[in-house]
Amino acid sequence: MDKPQEINGFQVFVVEDEHEGGKVAFELVQAAYAQGAQVFGLATGSTPETLYEELKASNLDFSDRVSVNLDEYVGLSGDHPQSYRYFMEEKLFNEKPFKQNFVPNGLADEEAEIQRYNQVLQDYPIDLQILGIGTNAHIAFNEPGTSFEAKTHKVKLTEATIEANKRFFDAEEDVPRYAYSMGIASILEADQIILLAYGPKKAQAIRDMIHADKTEQIPATALQDHANVTVVVDQAAAEKLVV
Ligand SMILES: N[C@@H]1[C@@H](O)[C@H](O)[C@@H](COP(=O)(O)O)O[C@@H]1O
């Protein structure tokens, strides 16, 4: 694995494509695992899929480790094919069992669920967090304007996010309008963060995350305050970086 370049405090790997990105991310996960990481913060979306393929193909044993997922659509049960719980089971957990998998419960009462998930995060502090990024630089479901102080919260999804995610649903009306999401403050508590992004649609978000002034209008700029963020991007997503 080549060395990353340091750009404004971020360690950046520029890879050929998402397959190489999955391999690089896997090596980073493997290193954290070997150093004793117990709690893995996981993400949904198409971006981490190649990493999950690598994890499934590996002989790393997670049966004594815990995962904590970032977010879930409000109103979908865990066995709904578009729920994030279902996605994680299909893409990773069924083949690579963990001791426990935490995902917010999209059907639970709002206040109780927020409290429960914040307790999960307190009981299982995240050693390594995997992140994707939205085209508007959201992380998890923290949309532009979300306070950087937020812990788990209920989010109203923006039109941009609904538009980006509608490809997974039969019709745009079927896309849930709300989600439960770990907040930015919770994400920043992870010891180590790996953010993955591929394709030209992510180039502006990646540039803003690294080069823009920190602002709640660009959620990923919060990561500028974290001391250990590795970014794995393909050339298209890296195109607007200033190096
Ligand atoms: N809540 C998820 C995010 O965690 C993810 O990073 C983003 C990008 O998804 P994709 O990787 O499919 O581009 O989509 C959703 O909004």
The ligand as an SDF file (V2000), in Angstrom:
LIG
                    3D

 16 16  0  0  0  0  0  0  0  0999 V2000
  -26.8440    7.9880    5.0440 N   0  0  0  0  0  0  0  0  0  0  0  0
  -26.0840    7.5770    3.9060 C   0  0  0  0  0  0  0  0  0  0  0  0
  -24.6520    8.0580    4.0700 C   0  0  0  0  0  0  0  0  0  0  0  0
  -24.0590    7.3930    5.1780 O   0  0  0  0  0  0  0  0  0  0  0  0
  -23.8750    7.7990    2.7900 C   0  0  0  0  0  0  0  0  0  0  0  0
  -22.5490    8.2270    2.9730 O   0  0  0  0  0  0  0  0  0  0  0  0
  -24.5060    8.5370    1.6430 C   0  0  0  0  0  0  0  0  0  0  0  0
  -23.7680    8.3500    0.3250 C   0  0  0  0  0  0  0  0  0  0  0  0
  -24.1600    7.1600   -0.2820 O   0  0  0  0  0  0  0  0  0  0  0  0
  -23.3930    6.4550   -1.4530 P   0  0  0  0  0  0  0  0  0  0  0  0
  -22.2050    5.8000   -0.8360 O   0  0  0  0  0  0  0  0  0  0  0  0
  -24.3600    5.4610   -2.0070 O   0  0  0  0  0  0  0  0  0  0  0  0
  -23.0140    7.5200   -2.4310 O   0  0  0  0  0  0  0  0  0  0  0  0
  -25.8320    8.0420    1.4830 O   0  0  0  0  0  0  0  0  0  0  0  0
  -26.7000    8.0820    2.5990 C   0  0  0  0  0  0  0  0  0  0  0  0
  -27.1820    9.3670    2.7130 O   0  0  0  0  0  0  0  0  0  0  0  0
  1  2  1  0
  2  3  1  0
  2 15  1  0
  3  4  1  0
  3  5  1  0
  5  6  1  0
  5  7  1  0
  7  8  1  0
  7 14  1  0
  8  9  1  0
  9 10  1  0
 10 11  2  0
 10 12  1  0
 10 13  1  0
 14 15  1  0
 15 16  1  0
M  END
$$$$
